[in-house]
Amino acid sequence: MDAPDLAAVLESTDIDRLAFGVIGFDANCIVQTYNQLESASAGLRPERVVGQHLFESVAPCMNNFLVAQRFEDAAEQGRPLDDTIDYVLTLRMRPTPVKLRLLADPALRWRYVLVQR
């Protein structure tokens, strides 16, 4: 999860082989890819998540200045985003401390939230 240039690597990797959760979404925040580890950890099937708005339907607990706003600011400024933050997930579960890596690059098709539990 700490590898440099990970966003570009994710574009051509089988994300189900990774040891951390991966949520990939487009510029409209619609989830396009969701790996098996994140599905099992969050208790949400990919069929329920893919095609939904990440910050409104899937993970509203991330719809704030710490997560969603960083993606919005980077997009407005046309700059890449690569931030790692300590976070607490609260949706449909008891509070769960995690490390999130937020990745976006205007040159890539998807943005990513990586979840290390």
Sequence and secondary structure as in RCSB ss.txt:
>XXXX:A:sequence
MDAPDLAAVLESTDIDRLAFGVIGFDANCIVQTYNQLESASAGLRPERVVGQHLFESVAPCMNNFLVAQRFEDAA
EQGRPLDDTIDYVLTLRMRPTPVKLRLLADPALRWRYVLVQR
>XXXX:A:secstr
   TTHHHHHTTS GGGSSSEEEEE TT BEEEE HHHHHHHT  HHHHTTSBIIIII GGG STTTHHHHHHHH
HHT  EEEEEEEEE TTSS EEEEEEEEE TTSS EEEEEE 
